[in-house]
Amino acid sequence: QEQVVDSGGGLVQSGGSLRLSCAASAISFDAYTMAWYRGTPGSLRDLVASISPDGSTQYADFVKGRFTISRDLAKNTVDLQMENLKPEDTANYYCLAERRTAIGGRITFWGQGTQVTVSS
């Protein structure tokens, strides 16, 4: 059964670092785009970073130069290394596995979320 489990959140001071990890089960990175989103209660989730099956990456402007997404094909994990964290990075971070179907549909699996809190 496909699932993703995210972990690694915590409390960190402004300027600090954290590394989030997403463990994927029964999900092939050759077929799925893996991404990290973040959100706060009552708000929509924003895309933070993604890595496509071909290994190409994309980042939201608000994290460029500070966050790095990577994947380990042997372990089937996707990490988000976060540097120079700011209070505005405080949010619940979610891992997403996504692929398109042959008829244009979308199959998604979300992690349960991991809280990141950055104190000033």
Disulfide bonds with the S-S distance in Angstrom:
Cys22-Cys95 2.03
